[in-house]
Amino acid sequence: MKKFLPFHGMITMINDFLIDSSGESTGCYKLMSVENGHGALVNFVVAPDTYFVDHVMVALGNMVTGFYDANAAVPLIFPPQFRAIVMARDTQYQNVKVDYFNSQLVSSDNNLRLNIAPRTQIVLENGQAFSNNPANRNLIVIYGATTKSIPAQTTPYKIIVMC
């Protein structure tokens, strides 16, 4: 099971990333450096299948959150280099959480519970409607305000089901 971890910061570099030994870039993979403002730096490998929330274009200076699989093997280099699974550019009044949500729609870290409303859009990563129950799946949740309870509760704007 994937364990998604976020890293939030400012994009300080975007370069082509070489994936083979030929020395030529295909242009399909990017290396994004993200610095959190407290001295921590992470390089994200952005692949063609990396999901960008709202399909936004990111640029140098943007504040973003990159989500990666904490259980995946990574090279022992500095700065750490993770394969980005989901990237989200900061947007006012919008939060993003990527996690496994159980049968009660509570995240695996027990920090967020989803209350689905009729207006909550539930889609696949390709934008098509998802007609089944989103419980017991990895989800990308886009939401606004939450309660101060434990777990915090929210009615999401949009849920993207990661199949």
C-alpha positions as CSV (number, residue, x, y, z in Angstrom):
1,M,0.0,0.0,0.0
2,K,1.3,3.5,-0.9
3,K,1.9,5.9,2.0
4,F,1.7,9.4,0.6
5,L,3.8,12.1,2.1
6,P,3.7,15.8,1.2
7,F,6.5,18.3,0.8
8,H,5.5,21.9,0.5
9,G,7.7,24.8,-0.8
10,M,8.7,27.1,-3.6
11,I,9.9,25.8,-7.0
12,T,13.5,26.9,-7.4
13,M,14.5,25.0,-10.5
14,I,12.8,23.1,-13.4
15,N,15.1,21.2,-15.8
16,D,14.8,18.3,-18.2
17,F,15.6,15.0,-16.5
18,L,17.6,12.3,-18.3
19,I,16.2,8.8,-17.9
20,D,18.7,6.9,-19.9
21,S,22.5,6.8,-20.5
22,S,22.4,8.3,-24.0
23,G,22.8,11.8,-22.6
24,E,19.8,13.1,-24.6
25,S,16.7,14.4,-23.0
26,T,13.3,13.2,-24.3
27,G,11.7,16.3,-22.7
28,C,9.0,14.0,-21.1
29,Y,10.6,14.0,-17.7
30,K,11.3,17.0,-15.5
31,L,13.3,17.5,-12.4
32,M,11.8,20.2,-10.1
33,S,13.6,21.5,-7.0
34,V,11.3,22.6,-4.2
35,E,12.6,24.5,-1.1
36,N,10.5,24.8,2.0
37,G,11.9,28.1,3.3
38,H,13.5,26.4,6.3
39,G,16.5,25.0,4.5
40,A,15.0,21.7,3.4
41,L,15.3,21.0,-0.4
42,V,13.7,18.1,-2.4
43,N,14.0,17.2,-6.0
44,F,10.9,15.8,-7.6
45,V,11.1,13.7,-10.7
46,V,8.0,14.7,-12.7
47,A,6.9,12.0,-15.1
48,P,4.3,12.1,-17.9
49,D,1.8,10.3,-15.5
50,T,2.3,12.7,-12.6
51,Y,-1.1,14.1,-11.8
52,F,-1.3,18.0,-11.5
53,V,-4.3,19.1,-9.6
54,D,-6.6,21.2,-11.8
55,H,-4.1,20.4,-14.6
56,V,-2.2,23.7,-13.9
57,M,1.1,24.8,-15.3
58,V,3.7,25.4,-12.7
59,A,6.7,27.8,-13.0
60,L,9.7,29.0,-11.0
61,G,8.6,30.8,-7.8
62,N,5.3,28.9,-7.5
63,M,4.4,27.5,-4.1
64,V,3.5,23.8,-4.5
65,T,3.0,20.6,-2.6
66,G,4.5,17.5,-4.1
67,F,3.1,14.1,-2.9
68,Y,5.3,11.0,-3.1
69,D,5.2,7.4,-2.0
70,A,7.2,7.2,1.3
71,N,7.5,3.4,0.8
72,A,9.1,3.6,-2.6
73,A,12.9,3.0,-3.0
74,V,14.9,6.2,-3.4
75,P,18.5,6.9,-4.2
76,L,20.6,7.9,-1.2
77,I,21.7,11.3,-2.5
78,F,21.4,14.9,-1.3
79,P,19.1,16.6,-1.9
80,P,16.6,13.7,-1.7
81,Q,15.0,12.8,-5.0
82,F,11.4,11.5,-5.0
83,R,9.1,10.5,-7.9
84,A,6.2,12.9,-7.8
85,I,2.8,11.2,-7.8
86,V,0.7,14.3,-7.4
87,M,1.6,18.0,-7.6
88,A,-0.6,20.8,-6.4
89,R,0.0,24.5,-6.9
90,D,-1.1,26.6,-3.9
91,T,-4.5,28.2,-4.4
92,Q,-6.3,30.4,-1.9
93,Y,-9.2,28.7,-0.1
94,Q,-8.2,25.3,-1.4
95,N,-6.5,22.4,0.4
96,V,-5.3,19.2,-1.1
97,K,-4.8,15.8,0.6
98,V,-3.6,12.6,-1.1
99,D,-4.2,9.6,1.1
100,Y,-6.0,6.2,1.5
101,F,-9.5,6.7,2.8
102,N,-11.2,3.8,4.6
103,S,-14.8,2.6,4.5
104,Q,-15.8,5.5,6.7
105,L,-14.0,7.9,4.4
106,V,-11.4,8.7,7.1
107,S,-7.8,9.2,6.0
108,S,-5.1,6.7,7.0
109,D,-3.5,9.3,9.3
110,N,-6.9,9.8,11.0
111,N,-6.7,13.6,10.3
112,L,-9.5,14.1,7.8
113,R,-13.0,12.7,7.4
114,L,-15.0,13.3,4.2
115,N,-18.7,14.2,4.1
116,I,-19.8,13.8,0.5
117,A,-22.5,16.1,-0.6
118,P,-24.6,16.0,-3.8
119,R,-22.4,18.8,-5.2
120,T,-19.2,17.0,-4.5
121,Q,-17.6,16.1,-7.9
122,I,-16.2,12.6,-8.0
123,V,-14.0,11.8,-11.0
124,L,-11.2,9.6,-12.2
125,E,-7.7,11.0,-13.0
126,N,-8.7,11.4,-16.6
127,G,-11.6,13.6,-15.7
128,Q,-14.4,11.1,-16.3
129,A,-17.1,10.6,-13.8
130,F,-16.6,7.9,-11.1
131,S,-19.9,6.1,-10.3
132,N,-18.9,3.8,-7.5
133,N,-18.3,4.4,-3.8
134,P,-14.9,6.2,-3.3
135,A,-14.3,4.5,0.1
136,N,-11.4,2.1,0.6
137,R,-9.3,3.8,-2.1
138,N,-6.4,6.2,-2.7
139,L,-8.0,9.6,-3.3
140,I,-6.9,13.1,-4.2
141,V,-9.2,15.4,-2.2
142,I,-9.7,19.1,-2.9
143,Y,-11.5,20.9,-0.1
144,G,-11.9,24.1,1.8
145,A,-12.8,24.7,5.4
146,T,-12.7,21.9,8.0
147,T,-14.2,21.5,11.5
148,K,-11.9,21.6,14.5
149,S,-12.8,18.0,15.5
150,I,-10.5,15.0,15.5
151,P,-10.6,13.9,12.8
152,A,-11.4,17.2,11.1
153,Q,-14.4,16.9,8.8
154,T,-14.9,18.6,5.4
155,T,-17.3,18.5,2.5
156,P,-14.8,18.3,-0.4
157,Y,-15.2,20.3,-3.6
158,K,-13.8,17.5,-5.7
159,I,-12.5,13.9,-5.2
160,I,-10.2,12.4,-7.8
161,V,-10.1,8.6,-7.5
162,M,-6.7,7.0,-8.1
163,C,-7.4,3.7,-9.7
